[in-house]
Amino acid sequence: MTRCEFAHDDGAYVLGALAPADRAAYERHLGGCAACREAVAEIAVLPGLLGRLDPTTLEEFLPPPPEISRVPDLIAVARERRRRERTRHRRRYAVTALVAAAFALVLGFGGASALRPPATPTPTTQAVRMVAMAPVAAKTPAVHAEIGLRGTKWGTEVTMHCGYDATADYGKAYTFRLLARGPDDATEQIASWLAAPGDDVNLHGATRFTDAELVRFELLRSDGTMVLSYDVR
């Protein structure tokens, strides 16, 4: 089976670490590679989630410095563990920063309750109400999306479902971006992903804008064309 030469570029693409020429080549490749599109969609929310990380709080999750005499053994164990993870998941991320960030997110969101007992009971999470985004122009690609918001003390959690209908009129894959617009026309990118006709994407992200600050959400193509929008107020 021939291995895709772009198989390890999804992380660098999402984080914006590719050179302009490499990024253009990768986007052309995505139009005809479903596996790479799926890989990009799986990690498209990381830019928004990484923005929520507080570097000062990560030290409590890190193990104490190893003894000097154990360094060679620890390096060998780490290499073996990474090799097994690459075999099990059939994909490795190309950017070391992305691997470290994803590991930190797993600790922060998957193991926080086990590592730090809650001071007070937390209320049961309520289902997020989804609202349809409105098309900006009469003639737009067959893209539809719903968005749900949940306010927090640090900003707003964003849930989105986006579908690109398969039609005879549109057969091209596009890179899409979800932007949050706040006070004084300030903007923040929530996520980016590549979708072709027939694709269906579910995203979870966050923005620093609170309920009182949010003005609008915009779904744009990579060329800046706005496709859908949702006015918060």
PAMARDO-994709 format. One line per 5 residues: their letters; for each residue x, y, z of N, C-alpha, C. Coordinates in pm, 1 decimal. Atoms other than C-alpha are relative to their C-alpha. Layout:
N
A	X:Y:Z:X:Y:Z:X:Y:Z ~ ...
This chain:
233
MTRCE	84.9:-119.6:0.0:0.0:0.0:0.0:88.8:125.0:0.0 ~ -80.5:-120.0:12.5:148.5:337.6:-103.1:-33.6:98.2:111.0 ~ 22.4:-95.7:-108.6:193.5:579.5:186.7:-12.7:140.9:-56.6 ~ 21.2:-137.7:45.6:62.9:934.8:136.4:117.7:86.3:44.8 ~ -116.1:-81.0:-33.9:356.8:1175.7:120.4:-35.8:119.0:88.1
FAHDD	43.8:-111.5:-84.0:148.8:1438.8:302.4:-57.8:-47.3:132.8 ~ 69.7:57.7:-116.0:37.3:1206.1:584.8:37.1:67.4:131.3 ~ -44.7:-56.6:-126.5:237.5:1392.0:851.1:-11.1:152.6:2.9 ~ 5.6:-145.9:8.6:152.3:1751.4:748.8:-125.7:59.3:60.4 ~ 126.1:-54.9:-49.3:-193.0:1782.3:912.2:20.6:93.5:118.3
GAYVL	-22.6:-84.1:-116.9:-62.4:1920.8:1241.9:63.5:133.2:-36.4 ~ -65.5:-123.8:41.1:170.2:2174.4:1080.2:-95.7:90.0:-77.1 ~ 96.7:-79.3:76.3:-111.6:2283.5:847.7:-96.5:72.2:92.9 ~ 98.4:-59.8:-91.0:-362.8:2343.7:1129.5:62.8:110.1:84.2 ~ -67.2:-99.3:-83.2:-105.2:2534.3:1339.4:60.9:113.9:-81.0
GALAP	-56.4:-105.6:82.4:3.8:2746.2:1040.7:151.4:-3.5:-7.0 ~ -145.4:11.9:-3.1:360.4:2611.4:1053.2:60.9:-31.7:-135.8 ~ -52.6:30.4:133.2:391.1:2526.6:682.7:41.8:127.8:-71.6 ~ -38.0:-111.4:85.6:574.7:2756.5:443.7:-110.9:24.1:-102.6 ~ 108.4:-29.8:94.7:346.3:2934.9:193.8:-8.3:-98.2:-116.2
ADRAA	2.5:93.0:113.2:449.9:2707.4:-94.2:-46.6:-138.1:43.5 ~ 42.1:131.6:-50.0:409.8:2392.8:117.0:-147.5:-0.4:36.9 ~ 141.6:-7.3:-37.3:73.3:2511.4:248.2:-89.7:-7.1:-124.3 ~ 78.5:2.5:123.1:-54.8:2573.5:-105.8:-2.9:-140.4:-59.9 ~ -5.5:136.9:53.0:62.4:2227.8:-216.2:-86.2:-94.1:83.2
YERHL	79.8:87.8:-87.4:-101.3:2065.6:86.5:-149.4:21.8:-23.2 ~ 142.1:-27.5:23.1:-435.5:2240.3:22.1:-45.9:-57.5:-133.2 ~ 37.0:63.8:126.6:-429.6:2121.7:-339.0:-14.8:-150.7:20.0 ~ 7.5:144.6:-27.1:-363.4:1768.0:-213.0:-126.8:-36.6:76.3 ~ 117.9:30.5:-82.2:-650.7:1785.6:38.6:-125.9:-17.1:-83.7
GGCAA	118.2:11.1:83.6:-903.1:1827.7:-241.0:-24.5:-140.4:-52.2 ~ 17.6:135.1:52.2:-841.3:1470.9:-353.6:36.6:-109.9:97.4 ~ -40.1:101.7:-98.8:-742.8:1293.3:-29.6:-93.8:4.2:119.4 ~ 97.3:4.4:-109.5:-1025.2:1198.1:205.6:68.0:-27.3:133.5 ~ -67.8:33.7:-125.4:-783.3:1054.9:464.9:63.4:123.7:62.9
CREAV	-61.9:-121.3:-52.7:-594.5:1381.7:499.3:-105.1:101.6:43.6 ~ 107.8:-90.1:-42.9:-920.1:1579.6:511.7:-53.0:-42.4:135.9 ~ 48.9:50.3:-128.9:-1036.7:1357.1:796.1:100.2:31.1:111.2 ~ -102.5:-29.3:-100.2:-704.9:1404.1:977.9:-3.1:147.2:40.0 ~ 7.4:-142.9:-29.2:-733.2:1784.4:949.1:-123.9:31.3:82.5
AEIAV	124.5:-26.3:-72.6:-1095.9:1780.4:1068.0:10.2:-42.2:145.7 ~ -9.6:51.1:-137.2:-1003.1:1577.4:1378.9:74.4:96.3:92.5 ~ -79.6:-88.5:-86.0:-756.4:1839.4:1505.0:-22.9:146.8:-33.1 ~ 23.4:-138.2:42.2:-910.0:2155.8:1354.4:-28.0:92.6:117.4 ~ 36.9:-85.4:-113.2:-1024.9:2278.7:1695.9:119.0:32.9:90.3
LPGLL	-112.8:-20.0:-90.1:-677.0:2272.2:1852.0:44.8:145.8:12.8 ~ -41.3:-139.5:-19.9:-588.9:2640.5:1775.9:-84.3:71.1:104.2 ~ 84.8:-63.3:-100.2:-891.9:2751.7:1976.0:24.0:-53.8:139.2 ~ -22.1:59.8:-131.6:-828.5:2505.0:2259.9:136.0:38.7:57.5 ~ -132.9:-37.6:-48.3:-458.3:2589.8:2280.2:1.1:141.1:56.2
GRLDP	8.5:-135.2:-51.7:-554.1:2952.2:2332.6:-50.1:6.0:142.8 ~ 52.6:2.4:-136.4:-722.1:2847.9:2657.3:101.8:-49.3:102.0 ~ -98.8:54.5:-93.2:-409.6:2686.4:2807.0:72.7:111.6:74.8 ~ -77.6:-92.2:-82.8:-243.0:2872.6:3094.2:133.2:-66.9:32.1 ~ -129.5:67.5:-21.9:129.9:2785.2:3089.4:37.4:-11.1:147.0
TTLEE	-39.0:2.4:-141.4:158.1:2867.2:3461.3:-62.3:-114.7:75.6 ~ 67.7:109.2:-70.5:-78.8:2582.0:3551.0:47.0:-137.2:-45.5 ~ -40.2:129.8:53.6:96.9:2308.7:3351.6:102.9:-71.4:87.7 ~ -106.7:62.3:-77.6:377.7:2252.0:3603.3:-52.6:-108.0:93.4 ~ 51.9:97.3:-95.6:148.6:2065.7:3843.0:-24.9:-135.5:-64.3
FLPPP	23.5:126.7:67.9:86.9:1798.2:3576.1:129.8:-68.1:-44.7 ~ -126.2:54.7:48.8:456.6:1747.0:3494.0:68.1:-80.6:110.2 ~ -70.9:79.1:-101.2:660.6:1475.3:3671.8:123.6:73.8:48.2 ~ -122.9:-64.2:-49.4:956.0:1583.9:3891.0:118.7:-38.0:-86.8 ~ -118.4:29.5:83.1:1295.3:1601.4:3717.9:60.8:-134.3:37.7
PEISR	-58.4:131.4:-30.2:1446.1:1252.3:3689.5:144.2:12.7:46.5 ~ -139.6:3.5:-38.8:1774.7:1159.4:3845.7:87.2:-14.1:-124.7 ~ -88.5:-0.6:116.7:2069.4:1204.0:3612.7:31.4:-141.6:-45.2 ~ -37.9:136.2:35.4:2154.5:837.0:3627.6:-110.9:-74.3:-73.4 ~ 112.2:68.3:63.4:1805.5:744.7:3500.5:-34.3:57.7:-136.7
VPDLI	34.9:-66.0:125.8:1804.9:974.3:3196.9:4.8:-94.9:-118.9 ~ -0.9:90.2:117.4:1915.9:710.6:2941.2:-117.4:-96.5:-0.6 ~ 112.7:93.2:-5.8:1651.9:464.9:3065.7:-131.0:69.7:-33.1 ~ 123.8:-72.9:26.3:1378.2:728.5:3058.1:-13.5:34.8:-147.7 ~ 4.6:-30.2:143.4:1470.8:829.4:2704.5:-40.4:-123.2:-79.0
AVARE	34.5:123.9:70.4:1451.3:467.0:2590.8:-147.1:-33.9:18.7 ~ 142.1:27.5:-25.6:1110.0:423.7:2757.2:-88.0:94.2:-80.2 ~ 79.8:-97.1:74.3:980.6:744.7:2598.7:-2.5:-32.6:-148.6 ~ -5.0:34.7:142.2:1097.6:637.4:2252.8:-87.3:-121.6:-29.9 ~ 80.7:120.5:21.3:935.5:294.7:2289.7:-149.1:32.3:9.9
RRRRE	141.1:-36.6:-14.8:609.2:450.1:2409.4:-50.5:74.1:-123.0 ~ 40.0:-73.7:119.3:597.4:690.5:2114.7:-12.1:-92.4:-120.9 ~ 8.4:92.9:112.2:667.4:405.9:1873.1:-129.4:-80.1:5.9 ~ 124.5:76.3:-12.7:375.4:202.7:2012.7:-121.8:86.3:-30.6 ~ 112.8:-88.4:26.7:142.5:504.6:1997.2:-15.2:26.8:-149.0
RTRHR	8.8:-22.4:144.6:230.7:569.4:1632.5:-57.4:-121.7:-70.3 ~ 53.2:121.9:61.2:159.5:205.7:1547.3:-148.9:-14.4:27.6 ~ 140.4:17.9:-36.6:-172.6:204.4:1734.3:-91.2:99.6:-71.1 ~ 84.6:-102.6:59.9:-306.3:529.2:1588.4:21.5:18.2:-150.1 ~ -28.5:-4.4:144.6:-151.4:488.9:1238.6:26.7:141.4:-51.6
RRYAV	-32.6:-136.8:43.1:-61.2:853.1:1234.7:78.0:69.7:109.4 ~ -72.8:-78.7:-99.2:189.6:1077.2:1407.2:-5.8:146.3:-41.7 ~ 2.5:-142.8:30.1:183.5:1452.5:1427.6:140.6:47.4:-36.1 ~ -129.5:-43.1:49.7:462.3:1633.3:1246.1:62.8:109.5:85.5 ~ -50.2:-112.8:-77.2:498.6:1921.0:1493.0:14.0:-40.2:146.0
TALVA	-21.6:39.2:-139.0:654.0:1852.7:1833.9:-87.1:81.1:94.8 ~ 84.0:-82.9:-85.8:461.1:2143.5:1983.9:-142.1:-50.9:4.8 ~ 136.4:51.5:3.8:132.6:1990.1:1872.3:-13.5:-123.5:87.1 ~ 4.4:120.0:-84.2:216.5:1658.7:2040.6:-3.5:39.3:146.6 ~ -4.1:-42.6:-139.6:303.6:1836.4:2366.1:-130.6:64.7:41.9
AAFAL	125.1:-67.1:-33.0:-9.6:2050.1:2351.3:-114.2:-98.1:12.6 ~ 106.5:99.3:-7.7:-235.5:1754.4:2280.4:10.6:-81.5:127.7 ~ -19.3:75.0:-124.6:-81.1:1566.0:2573.5:-45.5:82.2:118.9 ~ 43.2:-87.1:-109.2:-140.8:1866.8:2797.6:-151.1:10.2:6.3 ~ 145.4:-7.1:2.8:-502.0:1887.6:2684.3:-62.2:-125.9:56.6
VLGFG	52.6:125.7:-53.9:-557.2:1519.8:2761.7:6.8:0.9:151.3 ~ -13.0:-7.1:-145.1:-423.0:1576.7:3112.8:-98.2:99.9:59.5 ~ 82.7:-105.7:-56.5:-614.3:1898.6:3162.3:-147.5:-30.6:-1.1 ~ 143.6:21.9:12.7:-954.9:1783.7:3037.2:-41.8:-141.2:36.2 ~ 38.6:137.6:-29.1:-945.6:1406.9:3079.7:31.8:-42.9:140.6
GASAL	-39.7:47.6:-131.1:-769.2:1377.9:3412.3:-7.8:103.4:108.9 ~ 5.3:-105.4:-100.1:-838.4:1704.0:3594.3:-80.9:-41.8:121.3 ~ 85.6:39.3:-111.6:-1115.3:1554.3:3804.6:67.9:-102.2:88.7 ~ -68.6:100.3:-80.4:-887.4:1268.7:3914.0:117.0:59.8:76.4 ~ -117.7:-57.8:-62.2:-587.5:1489.4:3994.0:-34.5:105.2:103.8
RPPAT	36.6:-106.2:-91.8:-767.6:1774.7:4167.9:-144.0:-17.8:44.9 ~ 138.3:14.7:-46.7:-1074.7:1709.5:4386.4:-71.3:133.5:-5.0 ~ 73.7:-125.8:8.7:-1344.1:1973.0:4326.3:-27.8:56.8:137.5 ~ 26.8:-66.2:-126.9:-1388.2:2228.5:4601.8:-147.8:-4.4:33.4 ~ 144.9:2.3:-18.8:-1764.0:2237.7:4548.9:-61.5:-82.9:-111.0
PTPTT	67.7:76.6:105.7:-2008.8:2016.9:4355.8:-32.8:89.7:-117.7 ~ 30.2:-75.3:121.1:-2051.1:2129.7:3996.0:-137.8:-37.1:-50.2 ~ 134.3:29.9:49.9:-2398.3:2158.9:3840.7:5.3:-87.3:-123.4 ~ 9.8:85.5:117.6:-2508.7:1915.6:3573.5:1.3:84.6:-126.8 ~ -9.9:-74.0:125.4:-2413.7:2035.7:3224.5:-128.6:-13.7:-80.5
QAVRM	122.7:0.2:77.5:-2719.0:2134.6:3025.1:31.9:-12.0:-148.5 ~ -17.3:14.1:144.2:-2763.4:2053.5:2659.8:8.6:137.9:-64.7 ~ -18.6:-127.5:68.5:-2646.1:2333.2:2430.5:-105.6:14.7:-108.8 ~ 101.3:-25.7:102.6:-2919.5:2487.3:2215.6:69.5:41.9:-129.2 ~ -61.6:-26.9:129.5:-2816.2:2484.4:1849.3:-88.8:93.3:-81.9
VAMAP	71.3:-98.8:81.5:-2913.5:2774.8:1621.3:61.0:0.0:-140.1 ~ -48.0:2.4:138.5:-2888.6:2776.6:1240.6:67.1:131.8:-36.0 ~ -65.5:-118.5:54.1:-2642.4:3019.1:1081.0:-67.5:37.4:-131.6 ~ 72.7:-48.6:117.2:-2790.2:3234.9:804.0:94.8:20.7:-117.4 ~ -83.9:-26.2:118.1:-2655.0:3248.7:444.7:17.6:149.2:-21.4
VAAKT	-29.9:-141.2:19.0:-2488.9:3578.4:358.4:-50.4:49.5:-135.1 ~ 42.7:-38.8:134.2:-2570.4:3583.4:-15.2:-99.6:-102.2:-52.4 ~ 101.8:88.9:56.6:-2848.6:3434.3:-225.1:64.0:-119.9:-68.0 ~ -66.6:108.2:72.0:-2606.8:3227.8:-435.2:127.1:-37.4:75.2 ~ -113.9:48.0:-77.3:-2372.9:3039.9:-201.5:11.6:-150.1:-17.3
PAVHA	-12.5:146.2:4.0:-2228.0:2686.8:-201.0:-94.5:-64.5:99.5 ~ 99.8:69.0:-82.5:-2455.3:2428.9:-42.4:58.4:-34.8:136.5 ~ -55.9:17.1:-133.4:-2308.8:2480.0:304.5:-103.2:43.4:102.4 ~ 92.0:-35.4:-108.0:-2524.7:2478.0:615.8:68.3:-29.0:132.2 ~ -65.8:17.5:-129.2:-2425.7:2506.8:980.4:-92.7:41.6:112.3
EIGLR	68.2:-35.9:-123.5:-2566.8:2520.0:1331.1:106.3:29.1:104.9 ~ -96.5:-40.2:-100.8:-2393.3:2684.3:1626.0:-67.5:5.8:135.8 ~ 49.7:-3.8:-137.0:-2439.1:2650.2:2001.9:102.0:65.8:90.5 ~ -88.5:-76.6:-86.9:-2295.4:2873.0:2276.1:-29.3:-30.4:146.8 ~ 16.1:14.3:-144.9:-2233.9:2825.8:2647.9:98.5:92.8:68.5
GTKWG	-83.9:-97.8:-66.4:-2104.4:3114.3:2857.2:74.4:-57.9:119.1 ~ -81.4:38.9:-115.0:-1824.9:3062.2:3110.2:61.5:126.2:59.6 ~ -61.3:-116.6:-63.9:-1632.9:3289.0:3347.1:120.7:51.7:-78.0 ~ -117.5:-41.6:76.2:-1338.8:3297.1:3104.0:-32.0:34.9:-144.7 ~ 36.6:-27.3:139.0:-1529.6:3338.7:2775.6:-123.9:-76.9:-40.1
TEVTM	115.8:72.8:51.9:-1764.1:3124.5:2567.8:45.6:-128.1:-68.3 ~ -23.1:125.6:69.7:-1759.9:2758.6:2464.0:-88.6:-4.2:-124.5 ~ 69.6:-0.1:128.9:-1862.4:2704.3:2100.6:-10.7:-143.2:-51.8 ~ 25.6:128.6:64.4:-2019.8:2392.1:1948.3:-56.8:27.2:-138.4 ~ 45.2:-27.0:136.6:-2072.5:2374.3:1572.7:-13.7:-129.3:-78.9
HCGYD	18.5:108.4:96.9:-2209.6:2129.6:1317.8:-10.3:64.6:-137.5 ~ -4.0:-59.0:134.0:-2129.3:2211.3:954.1:-5.0:-111.0:-104.5 ~ 12.0:97.0:107.3:-2233.3:2018.3:643.8:16.0:65.5:-136.0 ~ -22.3:-48.5:136.3:-2132.6:2061.1:279.4:-72.3:-98.4:-91.2 ~ 83.9:90.5:78.1:-2407.5:1910.4:63.1:65.2:-34.1:-133.4
ATADY	-50.0:44.1:130.5:-2309.2:1708.0:-242.3:-101.5:38.9:-107.2 ~ 87.6:-44.4:108.0:-2460.9:1883.7:-545.5:76.5:-1.2:-131.5 ~ -62.1:-1.6:132.7:-2396.9:1894.8:-917.6:68.1:132.8:-27.9 ~ -53.2:-133.1:27.6:-2317.5:2269.1:-902.1:135.4:24.5:65.7 ~ -123.1:-24.7:-74.1:-2032.9:2250.0:-650.7:73.2:-131.3:23.4
GKAYT	-78.9:120.8:-18.2:-1757.7:1991.0:-658.5:136.9:27.7:58.2 ~ -132.2:-39.4:-45.7:-1464.2:2181.6:-510.9:8.7:-4.2:151.7 ~ -25.2:-3.5:-144.3:-1314.3:2140.1:-164.3:48.5:140.0:38.4 ~ -39.1:-131.3:-49.3:-1271.2:2459.5:37.4:55.0:-12.1:141.5 ~ -40.0:-17.0:-139.1:-1083.8:2555.3:351.6:-92.4:103.4:62.5
FRLLA	93.3:-89.2:-68.5:-1333.8:2711.7:592.2:60.3:45.3:132.8 ~ -41.7:-52.7:-129.7:-1274.3:2929.1:899.4:-122.5:51.5:74.3 ~ 105.6:-54.5:-85.0:-1505.5:3011.9:1190.3:60.4:111.0:84.3 ~ -48.8:-116.2:-73.2:-1450.2:3360.6:1334.2:-104.7:48.0:98.9 ~ 85.6:-68.1:-97.4:-1594.3:3523.2:1645.6:34.0:148.1:-5.4
RGPDD	-21.6:-144.8:4.6:-1641.0:3900.3:1628.8:-50.6:60.8:130.6 ~ 32.5:-57.9:-129.2:-1638.7:4100.1:1952.2:-6.9:150.9:-4.3 ~ 9.7:-146.1:-5.7:-1633.5:4462.6:2068.0:108.5:67.9:-82.1 ~ -94.0:-79.6:79.9:-1462.6:4730.1:1858.2:48.8:-75.5:-122.9 ~ -29.3:76.2:121.5:-1469.7:4491.0:1558.4:119.3:-95.2:17.7
ATEQI	-107.0:97.1:-24.7:-1212.4:4261.8:1724.7:-46.1:-138.9:-42.9 ~ 34.3:134.2:46.7:-1199.9:3907.3:1581.1:93.1:-103.4:62.1 ~ -78.9:112.5:-49.0:-1076.7:3568.1:1696.7:-40.8:-124.7:-77.2 ~ 29.8:122.9:73.4:-1048.5:3247.9:1490.6:-25.4:-113.5:97.6 ~ 36.1:113.0:-85.1:-1224.4:2954.0:1656.4:60.1:-128.7:-55.5
ASWLA	-49.3:123.6:60.6:-1124.3:2680.4:1407.7:12.2:19.5:-150.3 ~ -6.4:5.1:146.1:-1033.1:2603.2:1046.1:2.4:-145.9:-41.8 ~ 5.7:138.3:48.0:-1094.1:2290.2:839.6:-22.1:0.1:-150.7 ~ 21.9:15.3:143.1:-1112.6:2161.3:483.6:-115.5:-96.4:-22.2 ~ 117.6:83.8:25.2:-1439.1:2019.1:348.5:-30.3:-2.1:-149.0
APGDD	42.8:19.4:138.0:-1554.9:1881.9:13.9:-147.5:-38.9:0.9 ~ 141.1:38.6:4.7:-1912.1:1813.1:-103.9:-22.4:-138.3:58.8 ~ 31.2:125.2:-67.2:-2064.1:1539.7:110.6:60.6:-12.6:137.9 ~ -63.3:7.1:-132.1:-1847.5:1611.0:417.4:-91.8:57.1:107.5 ~ 78.6:-43.3:-115.2:-2001.5:1660.6:762.2:96.8:13.3:117.7
VNLHG	-100.9:-28.7:-101.8:-1798.0:1821.4:1043.2:-66.4:47.0:129.0 ~ 42.6:-46.1:-132.3:-1861.1:1861.2:1417.9:121.3:58.0:71.8 ~ -111.5:-70.3:-61.8:-1642.4:2111.5:1603.2:-35.6:45.2:141.2 ~ 13.3:-56.2:-134.2:-1588.2:2219.0:1962.7:119.2:92.6:21.4 ~ -106.4:-96.3:-20.9:-1389.7:2533.2:2039.4:-38.2:99.3:107.4
ATRFT	24.1:-99.9:-103.9:-1378.4:2843.3:2257.2:50.7:135.1:-46.7 ~ -45.2:-135.9:25.2:-1336.0:3219.5:2245.2:8.8:74.7:131.9 ~ -14.2:-79.4:-122.4:-1224.8:3471.5:2504.8:-116.0:97.6:18.0 ~ 111.8:-92.8:-9.7:-1529.1:3690.2:2424.7:-110.6:-59.4:86.7 ~ 110.2:44.2:-85.0:-1803.7:3664.6:2688.7:-133.5:21.8:-70.5
DAELV	133.3:-20.1:57.5:-2179.0:3662.7:2625.7:-26.2:147.3:-27.7 ~ 26.2:-142.9:15.3:-2188.7:4038.1:2674.3:85.2:63.3:-109.4 ~ -91.1:-58.0:98.8:-1899.9:4096.8:2430.6:-23.5:-52.3:-140.9 ~ 18.0:59.5:132.3:-1996.0:3864.6:2143.3:-97.5:80.8:-84.6 ~ 86.3:-71.2:94.5:-2142.4:4038.2:1838.8:-49.2:-93.1:-110.0
RFELL	38.4:82.4:114.3:-2140.3:3785.2:1554.6:102.3:-111.8:-20.7 ~ -86.8:107.5:47.5:-1999.7:3455.4:1428.1:-7.3:-2.6:-152.5 ~ -7.2:-1.1:145.7:-1885.1:3432.3:1064.9:69.6:-126.4:-49.7 ~ -61.1:115.4:66.7:-1813.3:3126.1:848.3:52.6:47.7:-134.5 ~ -63.7:-51.8:120.3:-1564.1:3218.8:574.1:78.1:-109.3:-71.2
RSDGT	-92.7:82.5:76.3:-1380.5:3044.8:294.6:140.9:57.0:15.5 ~ -139.1:-42.3:-16.2:-1000.7:3068.0:280.4:30.6:129.2:-75.5 ~ -22.9:-123.6:74.8:-1025.9:3352.0:25.8:-65.9:120.9:64.7 ~ 63.6:-109.8:-71.1:-1216.8:3564.9:278.9:-146.8:18.2:-29.7 ~ 142.3:-10.7:32.2:-1562.1:3515.0:125.4:-84.3:-52.6:115.6
MVLSY	87.5:42.5:-108.1:-1824.2:3505.6:400.7:-116.2:-79.8:-58.2 ~ 104.6:89.3:48.4:-2068.8:3217.1:350.5:-121.9:2.9:91.3 ~ 108.5:1.4:-97.9:-2276.5:3206.1:670.4:35.7:93.3:115.1 ~ -24.1:-83.4:-117.2:-2319.3:3429.0:975.2:-110.1:-23.2:102.4 ~ 100.0:6.7:-107.3:-2498.4:3434.0:1308.9:19.9:121.0:89.5
DVR	-5.9:-118.5:-84.4:-2571.9:3761.4:1488.0:-42.2:-36.7:141.7 ~ 30.3:32.8:-139.2:-2552.0:3705.0:1862.5:-96.9:100.9:58.6 ~ 91.5:-105.7:-46.1:-2726.0:4037.4:1926.7:2.9:116.5:-98.1
